[in-house]
Amino acid sequence: MNAESTAFRASRPAVVLAPGGEGARAAAWLLAWPMRLAASPMGRRLLAAVVLGVVMVATVGYLYDSPDPAAAASRFRAAGLAAEAPAAPTAAGRQTAAAPARKAPSAGPAEVAAAWWATRQKVAVDKVRSLQQRRISATETQVLVVAQAAGSRMPSQYVTVRKGPSGWKVP
């Protein structure tokens, strides 16, 4: 007897998967659809646009995946905005003997830089806007100012402002 003999063991039936039924036909149609679409010039253009769109969405999603650190956001702020929100007044506009009138706050770095730039450009102060501030140190700030000069000219410059005992000044 040889090892191929089937007298002592039954032969195994071959496993054959014959495609059939609606599910197999639908799967075959769905898998063949991109290739049939790519057979025409318009289909190739459509597939290229879809692939390009997916790549662009994935790229933008990757770029915006992580937010900027909070420290970087606090360094730059609009010139007219305070670093922290002002406290809400308890009585709007009321003044009593217990609460004397407060001194007007001194001009901030944005106002000082705008006034200096207006003088330098020979325009009115209301024609100058401060766009942003950049804190260099505890006593030094750079302010980006822009002036609306004659015609369509809009000169701009970073103005360095230093805080001294008497307030903010342009050196």
DSSP file (Angstrom, degrees, kcal/mol; ACC not computed):
  #  RESIDUE AA STRUCTURE BP1 BP2  ACC     N-H-->O    O-->H-N    N-H-->O    O-->H-N    TCO  KAPPA ALPHA  PHI   PSI    X-CA   Y-CA   Z-CA
    1    1 A M              0   0    0      0, 0.0     2,-0.2     0, 0.0     0, 0.0   0.000 360.0 360.0 360.0 140.2    0.0    0.0    0.0
    2    2 A N    >   -     0   0    0      1,-0.1     3,-1.4     0, 0.0     0, 0.0  -0.552 360.0-105.6-104.3 173.3    1.2    3.4   -0.8
    3    3 A A  T 3  S+     0   0    0      1,-0.3    -1,-0.1    -2,-0.2     0, 0.0   0.660 115.8  62.2 -72.2 -14.8    0.6    6.7    1.0
    4    4 A E  T 3  S+     0   0    0      2,-0.0    -1,-0.3     0, 0.0     2,-0.0   0.452  75.4 125.0 -89.7   0.5   -1.8    7.8   -1.7
    5    5 A S    <   -     0   0    0     -3,-1.4     4,-0.2     1,-0.1     3,-0.2  -0.316  44.6-165.1 -65.9 139.4   -4.2    5.0   -1.0
    6    6 A T        +     0   0    0      1,-0.1    -1,-0.1     2,-0.1     5,-0.1   0.243  66.3  97.1-105.2  11.4   -7.7    6.0   -0.2
    7    7 A A  S    S+     0   0    0      1,-0.2    -1,-0.1     3,-0.1     3,-0.1   0.877  93.5  32.1 -69.4 -35.4   -8.7    2.7    1.1
    8    8 A F  S    S+     0   0    0     -3,-0.2     2,-0.4     1,-0.2    -1,-0.2   0.664 124.8  37.2 -98.5 -18.4   -8.2    3.7    4.7
    9    9 A R  S    S-     0   0    0     -4,-0.2     2,-0.2     0, 0.0    -1,-0.2  -0.986  79.9-118.9-135.6 147.6   -9.1    7.4    4.6
   10   10 A A        -     0   0    0     -2,-0.4     2,-0.2     1,-0.1    -3,-0.1  -0.554  33.8-111.2 -81.5 146.4  -11.7    9.3    2.6
   11   11 A S        -     0   0    0     -2,-0.2    -1,-0.1    -5,-0.1    -5,-0.0  -0.508  32.9-116.2 -76.1 146.1  -10.6   11.9    0.2
   12   12 A R        -     0   0    0     -2,-0.2     2,-0.2     1,-0.1    -1,-0.1  -0.605  26.2-118.4 -82.9 139.4  -11.4   15.5    1.1
   13   13 A P        -     0   0    0      0, 0.0     2,-0.2     0, 0.0    -1,-0.1  -0.551  32.4-109.4 -75.1 143.1  -13.7   17.3   -1.2
   14   14 A A        -     0   0    0     -2,-0.2     2,-0.7     1,-0.1     0, 0.0  -0.497  27.4-126.2 -71.7 138.0  -12.2   20.4   -2.8
   15   15 A V        +     0   0    0     -2,-0.2     2,-0.5     2,-0.0    -1,-0.1  -0.781  34.4 177.4 -89.1 118.2  -13.6   23.7   -1.5
   16   16 A V        -     0   0    0     -2,-0.7     2,-0.9     2,-0.0    -2,-0.0  -0.983  19.0-156.7-125.5 124.7  -14.8   25.7   -4.4
   17   17 A L        -     0   0    0     -2,-0.5    -2,-0.0     2,-0.0     0, 0.0  -0.866  12.1-165.7-100.9 106.8  -16.5   29.1   -3.9
   18   18 A A        -     0   0    0     -2,-0.9     2,-0.1     1,-0.0    -2,-0.0  -0.814  21.9-124.1 -93.1 122.8  -18.6   29.7   -6.9
   19   19 A P        +     0   0    0      0, 0.0     2,-0.3     0, 0.0    -1,-0.0  -0.412  53.7 131.2 -65.6 138.4  -19.7   33.4   -7.1
   20   20 A G     >  +     0   0    0     -2,-0.1     4,-0.5     1,-0.0     3,-0.1  -0.964  23.8  60.9-175.0 164.1  -23.4   33.7   -7.3
   21   21 A G  H  > S-     0   0    0     -2,-0.3     4,-1.5     1,-0.1     5,-0.1  -0.076  87.0 -74.9  90.9 166.2  -26.3   35.5   -5.8
   22   22 A E  H  > S+     0   0    0      1,-0.2     4,-2.4     2,-0.2     5,-0.2   0.854 124.9  57.1 -68.2 -37.4  -27.1   39.2   -5.7
   23   23 A G  H  > S+     0   0    0      1,-0.2     4,-2.3     2,-0.2    -1,-0.2   0.911 107.8  46.3 -63.7 -43.9  -24.5   40.1   -3.0
   24   24 A A  H  X S+     0   0    0     -4,-0.5     4,-2.2     1,-0.2    -1,-0.2   0.883 113.1  50.1 -67.3 -37.9  -21.6   38.8   -5.0
   25   25 A R  H  X S+     0   0    0     -4,-1.5     4,-2.3     2,-0.2    -2,-0.2   0.901 111.0  48.7 -67.0 -40.0  -22.8   40.5   -8.1
   26   26 A A  H  X S+     0   0    0     -4,-2.4     4,-2.4     2,-0.2    -2,-0.2   0.898 111.8  49.3 -66.8 -40.0  -23.2   43.8   -6.3
   27   27 A A  H  X S+     0   0    0     -4,-2.3     4,-2.4     2,-0.2    -2,-0.2   0.910 111.4  48.8 -64.8 -42.0  -19.7   43.6   -4.8
   28   28 A A  H  X S+     0   0    0     -4,-2.2     4,-1.7     1,-0.2    -2,-0.2   0.904 112.5  48.6 -65.0 -40.1  -18.2   42.8   -8.2
   29   29 A W  H  X S+     0   0    0     -4,-2.3     4,-1.0     2,-0.2    -2,-0.2   0.906 112.3  48.7 -64.7 -41.6  -20.0   45.7   -9.8
   30   30 A L  H  < S+     0   0    0     -4,-2.4     3,-0.3     1,-0.2    -2,-0.2   0.885 112.5  47.3 -67.5 -39.5  -18.9   48.1   -7.0
   31   31 A L  H  < S+     0   0    0     -4,-2.4     4,-0.4     1,-0.2    -1,-0.2   0.808 114.6  46.9 -71.7 -29.0  -15.3   47.0   -7.2
   32   32 A A  H  X S+     0   0    0     -4,-1.7     4,-2.1    -5,-0.2    -1,-0.2   0.609  90.0  87.2 -87.1 -12.0  -15.2   47.3  -11.0
   33   33 A W  H  X S+     0   0    0     -4,-1.0     4,-2.4    -3,-0.3     5,-0.2   0.897  85.3  50.3 -58.6 -47.5  -16.9   50.7  -11.0
   34   34 A P  H  > S+     0   0    0      0, 0.0     4,-2.2     0, 0.0    -1,-0.2   0.885 111.8  49.6 -61.0 -34.9  -13.7   52.9  -10.7
   35   35 A M  H  4 S+     0   0    0     -4,-0.4     4,-0.4     2,-0.2    -2,-0.2   0.892 111.5  47.4 -71.2 -37.7  -12.1   51.0  -13.5
   36   36 A R  H >< S+     0   0    0     -4,-2.1     3,-0.7     1,-0.2     4,-0.3   0.880 112.8  50.5 -67.5 -35.8  -15.1   51.4  -15.8
   37   37 A L  H >< S+     0   0    0     -4,-2.4     3,-1.2     1,-0.2     6,-0.2   0.884 106.3  54.9 -67.1 -38.3  -15.2   55.1  -14.8
   38   38 A A  T 3< S+     0   0    0     -4,-2.2    -1,-0.2     1,-0.2    -2,-0.2   0.564  90.3  77.7 -72.4  -7.1  -11.4   55.5  -15.6
   39   39 A A  T <  S+     0   0    0     -3,-0.7    -1,-0.2    -4,-0.4    -2,-0.2   0.723  89.3  61.8 -75.4 -20.3  -12.1   54.1  -19.1
   40   40 A S  S <> S-     0   0    0     -3,-1.2     4,-2.1    -4,-0.3     5,-0.2  -0.764  85.6-124.4-106.6 154.3  -13.5   57.5  -20.3
   41   41 A P  H  > S+     0   0    0      0, 0.0     4,-2.0     0, 0.0     5,-0.2   0.898 113.6  49.3 -61.2 -40.8  -11.6   60.8  -20.5
   42   42 A M  H  > S+     0   0    0      1,-0.2     4,-2.4     2,-0.2     5,-0.1   0.890 109.6  52.5 -66.6 -37.6  -14.3   62.5  -18.4
   43   43 A G  H  > S+     0   0    0     -6,-0.2     4,-2.7     2,-0.2    -1,-0.2   0.888 107.2  51.8 -64.1 -40.0  -14.1   59.7  -15.8
   44   44 A R  H  X S+     0   0    0     -4,-2.1     4,-2.3     2,-0.2    -1,-0.2   0.912 110.6  48.4 -63.8 -41.2  -10.3   60.1  -15.6
   45   45 A R  H  X S+     0   0    0     -4,-2.0     4,-2.3     2,-0.2    -2,-0.2   0.912 111.8  49.6 -64.1 -41.6  -10.7   63.8  -14.9
   46   46 A L  H  X S+     0   0    0     -4,-2.4     4,-2.2     2,-0.2    -2,-0.2   0.922 111.6  47.8 -64.0 -44.3  -13.3   63.1  -12.3
   47   47 A L  H  X S+     0   0    0     -4,-2.7     4,-2.5     1,-0.2    -1,-0.2   0.888 111.2  51.4 -64.1 -38.7  -11.2   60.5  -10.5
   48   48 A A  H  X S+     0   0    0     -4,-2.3     4,-2.5     2,-0.2    -1,-0.2   0.900 110.0  49.5 -65.0 -39.7   -8.2   62.9  -10.6
   49   49 A A  H  X S+     0   0    0     -4,-2.3     4,-2.4     2,-0.2    -2,-0.2   0.896 111.5  48.9 -65.9 -39.6  -10.3   65.7   -9.1
   50   50 A V  H  X S+     0   0    0     -4,-2.2     4,-2.4     2,-0.2    -2,-0.2   0.929 112.8  47.0 -65.6 -44.7  -11.5   63.4   -6.3
   51   51 A V  H  X S+     0   0    0     -4,-2.5     4,-2.2     2,-0.2    -2,-0.2   0.920 113.0  49.2 -63.6 -43.0   -8.0   62.2   -5.5
   52   52 A L  H  X S+     0   0    0     -4,-2.5     4,-2.4     1,-0.2    -2,-0.2   0.908 110.8  50.8 -62.4 -42.1   -6.7   65.7   -5.5
   53   53 A G  H  X S+     0   0    0     -4,-2.4     4,-2.5     2,-0.2     5,-0.2   0.906 109.9  49.2 -61.9 -42.8   -9.6   66.8   -3.2
   54   54 A V  H  X S+     0   0    0     -4,-2.4     4,-2.2     1,-0.2    -1,-0.2   0.904 111.6  49.3 -64.5 -40.7   -8.9   64.0   -0.7
   55   55 A V  H  X S+     0   0    0     -4,-2.2     4,-2.2     2,-0.2    -2,-0.2   0.914 112.0  48.3 -65.0 -42.0   -5.2   64.9   -0.7
   56   56 A M  H  X S+     0   0    0     -4,-2.4     4,-2.7     2,-0.2     5,-0.3   0.919 111.8  48.8 -65.2 -43.9   -5.9   68.6    0.0
   57   57 A V  H  X S+     0   0    0     -4,-2.5     4,-2.4     1,-0.2    -1,-0.2   0.911 112.6  48.4 -62.9 -41.8   -8.4   67.8    2.8
   58   58 A A  H  X S+     0   0    0     -4,-2.2     4,-2.0    -5,-0.2    -1,-0.2   0.893 112.2  49.5 -65.4 -38.7   -5.9   65.5    4.4
   59   59 A T  H  X S+     0   0    0     -4,-2.2     4,-2.4     2,-0.2    -2,-0.2   0.938 113.2  44.7 -66.1 -47.2   -3.1   68.0    4.1
   60   60 A V  H  X S+     0   0    0     -4,-2.7     4,-2.1     1,-0.2    -2,-0.2   0.899 112.6  52.5 -65.4 -39.6   -5.2   70.9    5.6
   61   61 A G  H  < S+     0   0    0     -4,-2.4    -1,-0.2    -5,-0.3    -2,-0.2   0.889 110.3  48.3 -61.3 -39.5   -6.4   68.6    8.3
   62   62 A Y  H >< S+     0   0    0     -4,-2.0     3,-1.1     1,-0.2     4,-0.4   0.905 110.9  50.5 -67.3 -41.3   -2.9   67.6    9.2
   63   63 A L  H 3< S+     0   0    0     -4,-2.4     3,-0.4     1,-0.3    -2,-0.2   0.862 115.8  41.3 -66.4 -35.3   -1.8   71.3    9.3
   64   64 A Y  T 3< S+     0   0    0     -4,-2.1    -1,-0.3     1,-0.2    -2,-0.2   0.244  86.3 103.5 -94.6  13.5   -4.6   72.3   11.6
   65   65 A D  S <  S+     0   0    0     -3,-1.1    -1,-0.2     1,-0.1    -2,-0.1   0.895  80.2  41.7 -65.0 -41.8   -4.3   69.2   13.8
   66   66 A S  S    S-     0   0    0     -4,-0.4    -1,-0.1    -3,-0.4     2,-0.0  -0.914  83.0-131.8-113.5 133.3   -2.5   70.9   16.7
   67   67 A P        -     0   0    0      0, 0.0     3,-0.1     0, 0.0    -2,-0.0  -0.310  33.7 -92.1 -75.4 162.5   -3.5   74.4   18.0
   68   68 A D        -     0   0    0      1,-0.1     5,-0.0     2,-0.1     2,-0.0  -0.419  51.4 -96.7 -67.7 148.5   -1.0   77.1   18.7
   69   69 A P     >  -     0   0    0      0, 0.0     4,-1.3     0, 0.0     3,-0.5  -0.340  28.7-120.5 -65.1 151.9    0.4   77.2   22.2
   70   70 A A  H  > S+     0   0    0      1,-0.2     4,-1.5     2,-0.2    -2,-0.1   0.809 109.4  62.6 -64.9 -30.6   -1.4   79.7   24.5
   71   71 A A  H  > S+     0   0    0      1,-0.2     4,-0.9     2,-0.2    -1,-0.2   0.886 102.7  49.3 -64.0 -38.6    1.9   81.6   25.2
   72   72 A A  H  > S+     0   0    0     -3,-0.5     4,-0.9     1,-0.2     3,-0.4   0.864 108.8  52.9 -69.5 -35.2    2.2   82.5   21.5
   73   73 A A  H  < S+     0   0    0     -4,-1.3    -1,-0.2     1,-0.2    -2,-0.2   0.819 106.3  53.1 -70.0 -29.4   -1.4   83.8   21.4
   74   74 A S  H  < S+     0   0    0     -4,-1.5    -1,-0.2     1,-0.2    -2,-0.2   0.702  98.0  65.2 -81.3 -17.4   -0.9   86.0   24.4
   75   75 A R  H  < S+     0   0    0     -4,-0.9    60,-0.7    -3,-0.4     2,-0.5   0.883 102.3  49.5 -70.3 -37.7    2.2   87.8   23.0
   76   76 A F  E  <  +A  134   0A   0     -4,-0.9     2,-0.3    -3,-0.1    58,-0.1  -0.888  68.1 153.3-107.1 129.8    0.2   89.4   20.1
   77   77 A R  E     -A  133   0A   0     56,-0.8    56,-1.6    -2,-0.5     6,-0.1  -0.983  50.2 -85.8-148.0 157.8   -3.0   91.2   20.7
   78   78 A A  E >   -A  132   0A   0     -2,-0.3     3,-1.2    54,-0.2    54,-0.2  -0.323  40.2-120.6 -63.7 147.8   -4.8   94.0   19.0
   79   79 A A  T 3  S+     0   0    0     52,-0.5    31,-0.2    51,-0.3    -1,-0.1   0.831 109.2  48.1 -63.9 -34.3   -3.7   97.5   20.1
   80   80 A G  T 3  S+     0   0    0     50,-0.3     2,-0.3    51,-0.1    -1,-0.3   0.563  94.8  90.9 -84.8  -7.0   -7.0   98.6   21.4
   81   81 A L  S <  S-     0   0    0     -3,-1.2     2,-0.1     1,-0.0     4,-0.0  -0.691  72.7-128.3 -94.9 141.4   -7.7   95.5   23.4
   82   82 A A        -     0   0    0     -2,-0.3    -4,-0.1     1,-0.1    -2,-0.1  -0.454  19.7-120.7 -80.0 157.9   -6.8   95.1   27.1
   83   83 A A  S    S+     0   0    0     -2,-0.1     2,-0.3     1,-0.1    -1,-0.1   0.888  98.5  21.3 -67.6 -38.9   -4.8   92.0   28.2
   84   84 A E  S    S-     0   0    0     -3,-0.0    -1,-0.1     0, 0.0    -2,-0.1  -0.911  98.2 -91.7-126.9 158.1   -7.5   91.1   30.7
   85   85 A A        -     0   0    0     -2,-0.3     3,-0.1     1,-0.1    -2,-0.0  -0.417  45.8-112.3 -69.0 138.7  -11.2   92.0   30.7
   86   86 A P        -     0   0    0      0, 0.0     2,-0.1     0, 0.0    -1,-0.1  -0.352  36.6 -99.2 -69.3 152.4  -12.1   95.1   32.8
   87   87 A A        -     0   0    0      1,-0.1     3,-0.0    -2,-0.0     0, 0.0  -0.435  40.8-106.3 -71.1 144.8  -14.1   94.6   35.9
   88   88 A A        -     0   0    0     -2,-0.1    -1,-0.1     1,-0.1     2,-0.1  -0.511  37.5-112.2 -72.1 136.3  -17.8   95.4   35.6
   89   89 A P        -     0   0    0      0, 0.0     3,-0.2     0, 0.0    -1,-0.1  -0.417  15.3-145.5 -69.7 144.8  -18.8   98.6   37.3
   90   90 A T  S    S+     0   0    0      1,-0.3     2,-0.5    -2,-0.1    -2,-0.0   0.922  90.4  18.4 -77.5 -44.9  -21.0   98.3   40.4
   91   91 A A  S >  S-     0   0    0      3,-0.2     3,-0.9     0, 0.0     2,-0.7  -0.972  89.6-124.7-128.8 117.3  -23.0  101.4   39.8
   92   92 A A  T 3  S-     0   0    0     -2,-0.5     3,-0.1     1,-0.3     0, 0.0  -0.441  85.9 -20.5 -68.6 108.6  -22.9  102.8   36.3
   93   93 A G  T 3  S+     0   0    0     -2,-0.7     2,-0.3     1,-0.2    -1,-0.3   0.445  98.6 135.1  79.4   0.3  -21.8  106.4   36.4
   94   94 A R    <   -     0   0    0     -3,-0.9     2,-0.4     0, 0.0    -1,-0.2  -0.619  32.7-169.4 -85.6 142.8  -22.6  107.0   40.1
   95   95 A Q        +     0   0    0     -2,-0.3     2,-0.2    -3,-0.1     6,-0.1  -0.996   7.0 178.0-132.5 128.4  -20.2  108.7   42.3
   96   96 A T  B >   -E   99   0B   0      3,-0.5     3,-0.5    -2,-0.4     5,-0.0  -0.697  45.8-101.0-120.2 175.2  -20.5  109.0   46.1
   97   97 A A  T 3  S+     0   0    0     -2,-0.2    -1,-0.1     1,-0.2    -2,-0.0   0.822 122.4  55.6 -66.0 -30.1  -18.4  110.5   48.8
   98   98 A A  T 3  S+     0   0    0      1,-0.2    -1,-0.2     2,-0.0    -3,-0.0   0.749 110.2  47.3 -74.1 -23.2  -17.1  107.0   49.7
   99   99 A A  B <  S-E   96   0B   0     -3,-0.5    -3,-0.5     3,-0.0    -1,-0.2  -0.813  82.1-162.3-121.0  89.5  -15.9  106.5   46.1
  100  100 A P        -     0   0    0      0, 0.0     2,-0.1     0, 0.0    -3,-0.1  -0.214  36.6 -80.8 -68.2 163.5  -14.0  109.6   44.9
  101  101 A A        -     0   0    0      1,-0.1     2,-0.2    -6,-0.1    -6,-0.0  -0.375  48.3-129.5 -64.7 138.1  -13.4  110.2   41.2
  102  102 A R        -     0   0    0     -3,-0.1     2,-0.1     1,-0.1    -1,-0.1  -0.552  23.7-101.7 -88.1 155.0  -10.5  108.2   39.8
  103  103 A K        -     0   0    0     -2,-0.2    -1,-0.1     1,-0.1     3,-0.1  -0.445  43.9-100.4 -69.1 147.3   -7.7  109.8   37.8
  104  104 A A        -     0   0    0     -2,-0.1    -1,-0.1     1,-0.1     3,-0.1  -0.500  47.4-104.0 -65.4 136.0   -7.9  109.3   34.1
  105  105 A P        -     0   0    0      0, 0.0    -1,-0.1     0, 0.0     3,-0.1  -0.308  38.7-106.6 -63.7 146.8   -5.6  106.4   33.1
  106  106 A S        -     0   0    0      1,-0.1    61,-0.1    -3,-0.1     2,-0.0  -0.292  48.0 -80.7 -69.6 159.5   -2.4  107.5   31.4
  107  107 A A        -     0   0    0     61,-0.1    61,-0.6     1,-0.1    -1,-0.1  -0.346  48.4-132.9 -63.8 137.8   -2.0  106.9   27.7
  108  108 A G     >  -     0   0    0     -3,-0.1     4,-2.1    59,-0.1     5,-0.2  -0.213  31.0 -91.6 -83.1 178.3   -1.0  103.4   26.8
  109  109 A P  H  > S+     0   0    0      0, 0.0     4,-2.4     0, 0.0     5,-0.2   0.841 124.0  55.4 -62.8 -33.2    1.7  102.4   24.4
  110  110 A A  H  > S+     0   0    0    -31,-0.2     4,-2.2     2,-0.2     5,-0.2   0.926 110.1  44.7 -66.5 -43.2   -0.7  102.3   21.4
  111  111 A E  H  > S+     0   0    0      2,-0.2     4,-2.4     1,-0.2    -1,-0.2   0.903 114.2  48.8 -68.0 -40.6   -1.9  105.9   22.0
  112  112 A V  H  X S+     0   0    0     -4,-2.1     4,-2.3     2,-0.2    -2,-0.2   0.926 113.3  46.9 -64.9 -44.5    1.7  107.2   22.5
  113  113 A A  H  X S+     0   0    0     -4,-2.4     4,-2.5     1,-0.2    -2,-0.2   0.891 112.3  50.6 -65.1 -39.1    3.0  105.4   19.4
  114  114 A A  H  X S+     0   0    0     -4,-2.2     4,-2.3    -5,-0.2    -2,-0.2   0.911 111.0  48.2 -65.6 -41.6    0.0  106.7   17.3
  115  115 A A  H  X S+     0   0    0     -4,-2.4     4,-2.0     2,-0.2    -2,-0.2   0.916 112.9  48.2 -64.6 -42.1    0.5  110.3   18.5
  116  116 A W  H  X S+     0   0    0     -4,-2.3     4,-2.2     1,-0.2    -2,-0.2   0.919 113.0  47.5 -63.5 -43.9    4.3  110.1   17.7
  117  117 A W  H  X S+     0   0    0     -4,-2.5     4,-2.3     2,-0.2    -1,-0.2   0.862 109.3  54.0 -67.9 -35.8    3.6  108.6   14.2
  118  118 A A  H  X>S+     0   0    0     -4,-2.3     5,-2.1     2,-0.2     4,-0.9   0.917 110.5  46.7 -63.9 -42.0    1.0  111.2   13.5
  119  119 A T  H  <5S+     0   0    0     -4,-2.0     3,-0.4     1,-0.2    -2,-0.2   0.913 112.9  49.4 -63.9 -42.2    3.5  114.0   14.3
  120  120 A R  H  <5S+     0   0    0     -4,-2.2    -2,-0.2     1,-0.2    -1,-0.2   0.861 116.9  40.2 -66.2 -36.7    6.1  112.3   12.2
  121  121 A Q  H  <5S-     0   0    0     -4,-2.3    -1,-0.2    -5,-0.1    -2,-0.2   0.501 108.1-124.8 -90.4  -5.3    3.8  111.9    9.2
  122  122 A K  T  <5 +     0   0    0     -4,-0.9     2,-0.3    -3,-0.4    -3,-0.2   0.923  68.1 122.6  60.1  48.6    2.2  115.3    9.7
  123  123 A V      < -     0   0    0     -5,-2.1    -1,-0.2    -6,-0.1    -2,-0.1  -0.845  69.9 -83.8-128.3 167.6   -1.3  114.0    9.8
  124  124 A A    >   -     0   0    0     -2,-0.3     3,-1.6     1,-0.1     4,-0.1  -0.372  37.3-118.6 -70.2 153.0   -4.1  114.3   12.4
  125  125 A V  G >  S+     0   0    0      1,-0.3     3,-1.6     2,-0.2    -1,-0.1   0.833 113.1  61.5 -63.5 -32.4   -4.0  111.8   15.3
  126  126 A D  G 3  S+     0   0    0      1,-0.3    -1,-0.3     3,-0.0    -2,-0.0   0.584  95.6  62.3 -73.2  -6.3   -7.4  110.4   14.3
  127  127 A K  G <  S+     0   0    0     -3,-1.6    21,-2.3     2,-0.0     2,-0.4   0.367  92.4  80.7 -93.3   2.8   -5.9  109.4   10.9
  128  128 A V  E <   - B   0 147A   0     -3,-1.6     2,-0.4    19,-0.2    19,-0.2  -0.928  59.1-172.5-114.7 134.5   -3.4  107.0   12.6
  129  129 A R  E     - B   0 146A   0     17,-2.6    17,-2.5    -2,-0.4     2,-0.6  -0.962  19.7-138.3-123.6 141.1   -4.4  103.5   13.8
  130  130 A S  E     - B   0 145A   0     -2,-0.4   -51,-0.3    15,-0.2   -50,-0.3  -0.885  18.8-174.9 -96.8 128.0   -2.3  101.1   15.9
  131  131 A L  E     -     0   0A   0     13,-3.3   -52,-0.5    -2,-0.6     2,-0.3   0.847  57.7 -10.2 -94.7 -39.2   -2.7   97.6   14.5
  132  132 A Q  E     -AB  78 144A   0     12,-0.9    12,-2.6   -54,-0.2     2,-0.4  -0.987  53.8-136.4-157.5 162.8   -0.9   95.3   16.9
  133  133 A Q  E     -AB  77 143A   0    -56,-1.6   -56,-0.8    -2,-0.3     2,-0.4  -0.950   8.6-165.9-125.0 147.0    1.5   95.3   19.9
  134  134 A R  E     -AB  76 142A   0      8,-3.0     8,-3.2    -2,-0.4     2,-0.5  -0.962  18.2-139.9-133.1 114.4    4.5   93.1   20.5
  135  135 A R  E     + B   0 141A   0    -60,-0.7     6,-0.2    -2,-0.4     3,-0.1  -0.630  22.6 175.5 -79.2 121.5    5.9   93.1   24.1
  136  136 A I        -     0   0    0      4,-2.0     2,-0.2    -2,-0.5     5,-0.2   0.885  66.9 -23.6 -90.1 -49.1    9.7   93.0   24.0
  137  137 A S  S    S-     0   0    0      3,-2.0     3,-0.5     0, 0.0    -1,-0.3  -0.805  81.2 -76.8-147.1-171.9   10.3   93.3   27.8
  138  138 A A  S    S+     0   0    0     -2,-0.2     3,-0.0     1,-0.2    -3,-0.0   0.791 132.1  28.9 -65.9 -26.6    8.5   94.5   30.9
  139  139 A T  S    S+     0   0    0      1,-0.1    24,-2.9    23,-0.1     2,-0.4   0.326 113.9  68.1-115.7   6.5    9.2   98.1   30.0
  140  140 A E  E     + C   0 162A   0     -3,-0.5    -3,-2.0    22,-0.2    -4,-2.0  -0.991  51.2 171.8-135.9 132.7    9.4   98.0   26.2
  141  141 A T  E     -BC 135 161A   0     20,-2.7    20,-3.3    -2,-0.4     2,-0.5  -0.993  22.6-142.0-137.7 142.2    6.7   97.4   23.6
  142  142 A Q  E     -BC 134 160A   0     -8,-3.2    -8,-3.0    -2,-0.4     2,-0.4  -0.909  18.6-165.4-103.9 133.3    6.7   97.6   19.8
  143  143 A V  E     -BC 133 159A   0     16,-2.7    16,-3.2    -2,-0.5     2,-0.7  -0.971  15.2-140.3-121.2 129.9    3.5   98.9   18.3
  144  144 A L  E     -BC 132 158A   0    -12,-2.6   -13,-3.3    -2,-0.4   -12,-0.9  -0.811  30.0-178.3 -88.8 117.6    2.6   98.6   14.6
  145  145 A V  E     -BC 130 157A   0     12,-2.4    12,-2.0    -2,-0.7     2,-0.4  -0.886  13.1-166.8-119.2 149.2    1.0  101.9   13.5
  146  146 A V  E     -BC 129 156A   0    -17,-2.5   -17,-2.6    -2,-0.3     2,-0.4  -0.998   7.1-154.5-135.4 138.5   -0.4  102.9   10.1
  147  147 A A  E     -B  128   0A   0      8,-2.5     2,-1.1    -2,-0.4   -19,-0.2  -0.894  16.3-135.3-115.0 142.5   -1.3  106.5    9.0
  148  148 A Q        +     0   0    0    -21,-2.3     6,-0.2    -2,-0.4     3,-0.1  -0.814  40.9 176.5 -94.2  96.4   -3.8  107.5    6.3
  149  149 A A        -     0   0    0      4,-1.6   -27,-0.1    -2,-1.1   -26,-0.0  -0.124  40.2 -49.1 -91.4-171.4   -1.7  110.1    4.5
  150  150 A A  S >  S-     0   0    0      2,-0.1     3,-1.3    -2,-0.0    -1,-0.2  -0.291 109.5 -10.9 -62.8 142.3   -2.6  112.1    1.4
  151  151 A G  T 3  S-     0   0    0      1,-0.2     0, 0.0    -3,-0.1     0, 0.0  -0.459 127.4 -32.0  70.8-136.5   -3.9  110.2   -1.6
  152  152 A S  T 3  S+     0   0    0     -2,-0.2    -1,-0.2    -4,-0.0     2,-0.2   0.253  98.5 126.3-103.1  11.5   -3.6  106.4   -1.3
  153  153 A R    <   +     0   0    0     -3,-1.3    -4,-1.6     1,-0.1     0, 0.0  -0.510  29.5 174.7 -71.9 135.7   -0.4  106.4    0.8
  154  154 A M        -     0   0    0     -2,-0.2    -6,-0.2    -6,-0.2    -1,-0.1  -0.600  12.4-167.8-138.2  75.3   -0.6  104.5    4.0
  155  155 A P        -     0   0    0      0, 0.0    -8,-2.5     0, 0.0     2,-0.3  -0.364   8.8-175.6 -67.0 144.0    2.9  104.5    5.6
  156  156 A S  E     +C  146   0A   0    -10,-0.2     2,-0.3    -2,-0.0   -10,-0.2  -0.954   8.9 166.4-138.2 157.4    3.3  102.0    8.5
  157  157 A Q  E     -C  145   0A   0    -12,-2.0   -12,-2.4    -2,-0.3     2,-0.6  -0.972  39.9-107.9-164.7 151.1    6.1  101.2   10.9
  158  158 A Y  E     -C  144   0A   0     -2,-0.3     2,-0.5   -14,-0.2   -14,-0.2  -0.789  37.4-159.5 -81.3 125.6    6.9   99.4   14.2
  159  159 A V  E     -C  143   0A   0    -16,-3.2   -16,-2.7    -2,-0.6     2,-0.5  -0.941   8.7-140.3-110.7 125.5    7.4  102.1   16.8
  160  160 A T  E     -C  142   0A   0     -2,-0.5     2,-0.4   -18,-0.2   -18,-0.2  -0.743  20.6-170.6 -87.3 128.6    9.3  101.1   20.0
  161  161 A V  E     -C  141   0A   0    -20,-3.3   -20,-2.7    -2,-0.5     2,-0.4  -0.970   4.7-158.2-122.7 132.7    7.8  102.6   23.1
  162  162 A R  E     -CD 140 169A   0      7,-3.1     7,-2.6    -2,-0.4     2,-0.6  -0.885  13.5-132.7-113.7 143.8    9.4  102.4   26.6
  163  163 A K  E     + D   0 168A   0    -24,-2.9     5,-0.2    -2,-0.4    -2,-0.0  -0.832  32.9 168.7 -96.9 124.4    7.8  102.8   29.9
  164  164 A G  E >   - D   0 167A   0      3,-2.9     3,-1.1    -2,-0.6     0, 0.0  -0.504  54.2 -79.5-118.2-170.5    9.4  105.1   32.4
  165  165 A P  T 3  S+     0   0    0      0, 0.0     3,-0.1     0, 0.0    -2,-0.0   0.795 130.7  46.4 -65.1 -26.4    8.4  106.7   35.7
  166  166 A S  T 3  S-     0   0    0      1,-0.3     2,-0.3     0, 0.0    -3,-0.0   0.433 123.1 -94.0 -96.2   1.2    6.3  109.3   33.9
  167  167 A G  E <   -D  164   0A   0     -3,-1.1    -3,-2.9   -61,-0.1    -1,-0.3  -0.815  69.4 -15.1 123.4-163.4    4.6  106.9   31.6
  168  168 A W  E     +D  163   0A   0    -61,-0.6     2,-0.3    -2,-0.3    -5,-0.2  -0.576  61.5 171.6 -81.6 138.0    5.1  105.6   28.0
  169  169 A K  E     -D  162   0A   0     -7,-2.6    -7,-3.1    -2,-0.3   -56,-0.1  -0.991  35.9-121.0-144.4 150.5    7.5  107.5   25.7
  170  170 A V              0   0    0     -2,-0.3    -9,-0.2    -9,-0.2   -11,-0.0  -0.830 360.0 360.0 -87.9 124.4    9.0  107.0   22.3
  171  171 A P              0   0    0      0, 0.0    -1,-0.1     0, 0.0   -10,-0.1   0.514 360.0 360.0 -67.6 360.0   12.8  107.0   22.7
